[in-house]
Amino acid sequence: MPITQNSELSPELSPELSPEQSPELCPEELCPCGKQTSQGALAYQQCCQPYHRGQAAPDAETLMRSRYSAFVLREHDYLISTHDSDYLNGLTKGLLDSDNHTHWIGLDVNDFQETGDTAVVEFHAWYLDDGLTAIHEISQFHKRNGRWLYTTGEQRPPEMPSRNLPCPCKSGKKFKQCCLSRKA
């Protein structure tokens, strides 16, 4: 999940974690990115964990999903290493360590287009901040030395789900019966 000058993280941290702590996630638990296969949602160890441990993402959508999971799990070294250094604009691990207090609840990939060594991924990264909101971004990626890297992102206003659609938190409930009225 990219952070840019226009997408600084600000929602409140879950009360059980201090900014210095990382959420614990067993490898068998479902991956925060929510990737689905025909057999259902993938476990973290089958999804984003290999990328967090150094395996190259095969495409920009996978990289974007793994970056979202890295934000959730506070894998800030991974976020810096997968952000093209020419586009960091002063972003550091220290800044992420001090500013990543977001209560993330889900990810929706809206569109993915890859052309050669460049790609675009549009997504909504849902979080709670006095109610449900999202970072809606169209992210740019390019491949350098065989690895996909995030470069920039264009922020858009979030497109909220209608009341009767599934909730972005992936609870299986309708939005109106779940996060529509939920507070951070």
N, C-alpha and C positions, 0 to 999 in steps of 0.2 A: 504494500500500500504506500504510494508515494506521499511524501510531505513536501510541499513547495512553499514559497513565500506566502501564497494565498491560502494554504491549507494547514496552518499551524494547528496542532492538536490542543484542544482546550477543555473538553468535557471532563467532569469529575471522575476521579479514580474510584473504583469499587471500594467500599469502606473497609474491607478486610485486607487490603494491600497497601503498603506504603510505596512511594515512588521508586524506592531502591529495590523492591522485591519484584520477581518475575512470577507470573502465574505458573503453577505447576501443572503439567499435562503428561499423563501416562501415555506412552506410545500407542497403546491400544484404544485410547479415547478417540472420538471423532475429531477429524481435523477442523480447526477453526474456519478454514476457507470454504467448507461445506461442499466440496466437490463430490458429485454423484456419478456412479456408474450404473450399469443395468442391475447390479447386485445391491445397490444402495449407496449410502454415504461411506466415504473412505476413512479409515483410521489415520491418525497423524503419521504413524510409521510407514504407511503405504502411500502417503500423499506428500506433504510438505517437509517432513523431517529430513529425508535424504538431501534436499536442497539446502536446508539450514546447516547441514553437516558438510557441504562442499560440492555435491553433485551439481552439474550444470543443468539448468532448466531447459527442456527441449523446445519450448516456444515461449512467446511473450505472455500469453494468458497464464501459463503455469508459473512464470516468474511473478506476475502480478498477484496471483493467488498466494504464492509463497511469501511475498512481501506483506500482504494483508495478515497472514498468519504470524509473521515476524512482528508486526505491530501488536497484535493480540498478546503474543508471548514475550514481548519486549526483547526480541533478538536484534538489538540495535547494531551490532557489528555486521550482521547479515544485510540490514537495510543500507548501511554505508557501502558495503562491498558490491551490492547489486545496483547502485546508483552511479551512473557515469560520472567520474570525477570532474569532467568539464562542466557539469550542470549542478554541482552540489550547492553553489551559492552560499557558502558559509555553514551549511548543515554539517554537524558533527555528532559523534556518538554521545558526547557530553550533553549537547542540546537535546537530543532524543531522550537521554536518561532523565533529564530534568523536566521534560515537557510532555512525555507520553503518559497521560493520566486518563485516557479515554476508556469508557465502558462500552467496548465493541460488542455487538450482538449478532451480526450476520453480514454476508457478502452476496451480492447479486452481480454477475457479469452480464451486461446488457448486449455487448457486441465485441467481436474480436476480428481484426483483419490483419493479415500478414502478407507483405509483398517483399520477397527476397530477404534482405537484412534489416528491414524496418517493419514496425507493427504498431497498431493502435488498439487499445483496450478501453472500452467504456464500461464503467461499473458504478454501483452504489455500495458504499461501505457504511452499514447502519450502526448507529450508536445511540445511547441514551444521554440526553442533556436537557433536563427538565421536560422530558417527553422524547419521543422518537424523532430522530433526524438522520441525515446521511451526508456523507461526502459523495457528491456525484461528479465524477471526473472522467475526462477523456485523456488517457495517458499515452505518451509516445515512448517507444522503445526502439533500440537498435542493437544489432549483433556486432560485437567487437571481439576479435580473437576467439571466435567460436562460442562466446557467451552472450546471452541477452542481458541488456542493461536498461534500466529506467532512465529517461532523460528529463522530460517535462510533462506537465499535466495542465489541462485547461479545466478550471472549476465551472460547474453549471449548477443552477438551483436544483435541489433534490426533487424527484418526482415521487410523491407519496403514493403508496398503494391505496386502492379504493377499499372501503370498509369490508367488503365480502371476499377479497383476495386473501391468499395465504399470507400469514405474518412473515415479515422479513427475518425474524429470529429463528425461523425453521422449526417452530414448536408443533406444527401441524394444525394449529388453530387458525380461524379466520382473524384477520387484522383487528376487526372490531372487538373480538373476544380476547385479545392478547395485548399487544404493545401500543395500541391506539391511545389508551389512557394511562400507560405505564410511565412512571417517573424514575429518574436516575437514583 
